[in-house]
Amino acid sequence: MRAVGLIVEYNPFHNGHAYHLQASKEAAEADIVIAVMSGNFLQRGEPALVSKWQRTKMALLNGVDIVFELPYCFATQKAETFANGAVSMLDAVGTHCLCFGSESGDISDFFRTIDHLEAKQHLFNENIKQFLSTGVSYPKALSLAFGQLPDSDKYLDLAKPNNILGLEYIKAIKQQKSNVIPMTIPRKNANYHDQDFTSATIASATSIRKAIFADSDGKSAIDQYVPKATKQLLNEYLQFYQVFHQWENYWSYLQFRLIHSSPEELRNIYEMEEGLENRLLSAAREADTYLEFMQKIKTKRYTWTRLQRLCVHILTNSKKEDMAMISEKASYLRLLGMTTKGKEYLNKNKAHLSLPLISKLSSFKGKEINLDIKAARVFSLGLPNHLKNKMIHQEYQQPPIYIK
Amino acid sequence: MRAVGLIVEYNPFHNGHAYHLQASKEAAEADIVIAVMSGNFLQRGEPALVSKWQRTKMALLNGVDIVFELPYCFATQKAETFANGAVSMLDAVGTHCLCFGSESGDISDFFRTIDHLEAKQHLFNENIKQFLSTGVSYPKALSLAFGQLPDSDKYLDLAKPNNILGLEYIKAIKQQKSNVIPMTIPRKNANYHDQDFTSATIASATSIRKAIFADSDGKSAIDQYVPKATKQLLNEYLQFYQVFHQWENYWSYLQFRLIHSSPEELRNIYEMEEGLENRLLSAAREADTYLEFMQKIKTKRYTWTRLQRLCVHILTNSKKEDMAMISEKASYLRLLGMTTKGKEYLNKNKAHLSLPLISKLSSFKGKEINLDIKAARVFSLGLPNHLKNKMIHQEYQQPPIYIK
């Protein structure tokens, strides 16, 4: 059985994802689709709209055969770390190829760009340093530095977020000497950061979430952009848990943590840089909402995403020492769900998996998975009091979701 | 001007307090009344119903002339520490006598009991140890140990909470070689722990709070037990801040703190004893409400009050090292409010105060007062989001309340 791997967040699963899935399967001539999916907190430093379990159901009902959870220590990270974790998992499960969507859509662009970057590495690094010294953020410096290299217009556009991610996937594959073959397909219509609907059937997850939170009517406004299963699963979640998760639901906790901690304690948090703790402390004392807080702490130097990830680490109390032991590869495969075909694949390949397969939390111990559990606990804080522990119990008791 | 000192919580100020105040003033032949009042968190380890500012107004409108805040590091403590802090403040401001309510009502009982305890100290301590080894709480062991001393029935009844507090006041006066003269008056009708109304005009603060939280009608049920000013100030507070404070308002924060902290971090919290942190951690993972949580952690060994105080320290993140530097005497007098007569008294005695008088937060720095500020921040978490920072600003900007 030939497997194509996808690296996803599905927040929520929409028509663009469905297109990417089908196109990837065809391009790779694959029998099954394996997704490595972020858990409850995402790469942009945000809580997912609904839990990883519900998003797993969306994936399985829309064509994915196996869903693994990308551990917290890789999921809420910059592109490089995120890519390293996800690629190592696809490799461990024997995926034949990884197919990612990109603005470029041409895999040779990626290889040429990597070669170019390697050839000009010294100049590139010098350029980055120079731009960083002007006070811009790292991703901005990277894109500007690349633009300064000779003939840069003949290579990938590194101002595009999915090109950057793709580049990191391929760098990870090279670095890990992985057998996974990278492929890319062009993204359709929606840009990653689009806030509003621009096409009749495909919209960015950002604009879909925006519509969902806009008002109660927003939920029907998304109908044309998401498969029916997504719509049903969103409604089901809302009915049971009474909320969709967003940062504002966690603001009280973030504020509490900030106002009762000492600067020394905050300085130990992963990704906290010297001096930033005081900025956060004073903003927490002034802001009434998460949005106000973010607007107060935002500077040219730190991207919104970078700051949000830091805030997630504050909530989960993830310290520098906790994250220091994270290696560049994942150390387990936590199975969130599978279809019959997915099950068949896993049964056939069981003996060849290079990492332990976890179907039940109680059967595995480790520092990394403790972070996942803590993230699930913290995610549950977004719910009404009487439902929090229900979600925690699910985390421990839920067997992998199985869909025939 | 002759001043009588009272040590109070006024949660809220009720008819029993009004009686105690008048009787104390008369007994002491005093011109003015000085109250040392707990701030936002109380000796029983609970948030006050309304802020210290609103309770200061209650005090001033009902006959108190000067209100000082008993610092957090004394207010949320066992009787001995509570008494030490309060007595030292009354002494520093030149109060002539301290008049406390007690079940006994006879000051000579207290002196005789202290002499008796000193004479039998060795036996008493042995008795306490023995009872503690049976697993009962410290206050229980103390009362039982005293009962085992010869002729104990001729002395104070140490099963009564106000007798114990009174004893600690007098011990503090002796130990600090204070000039404050202790007096006591018998408490009227209500017992400290009474849950229900038992008299026509005097009820315990416990039963009054219970009625207030029982339902919206409870607010009129208390009319006969509290002065009009109290009623008005309670209503005003509710209108502005939309809540009365109780532990359940803080449960989410306590639970969050417990589920994201490591056992090592919790072990540093003041009053945390070996092994208790794990008990708290596992209870936080099971309980949906504060009451459920408390019921899960309660044992014979720890009183409800002792555990509640520990929970307050968890909320305020007060560590053993923070509290270790607390001496037996207060180091400042934070003025919360005064009447014209109170102002006159302070003006006259300004030169003789043995501690700095703080009217404005910004004019004073210190570790102890930082704990008060943190307590005020944490207290504000019980409010709706858009009102939290309003309360914090009051903490910094509110001059002492002045009532003519």
Interface residues (C-beta under 8 A of the other chain):
Chain A: W251 S252 Y253 Q255 F256 R257 I259 H260 S261 S262 R285 E286 A287 D288 T289 L315 T316 N317 K374 R377 V378 L381 N385 H386 K388 N389 I392
Chain B: W251 S252 Y253 Q255 F256 R257 I259 H260 S261 S262 E265 R285 E286 A287 D288 T289 L315 T316 N317 K374 R377 V378 L381 N385 H386 K388 N389 I392
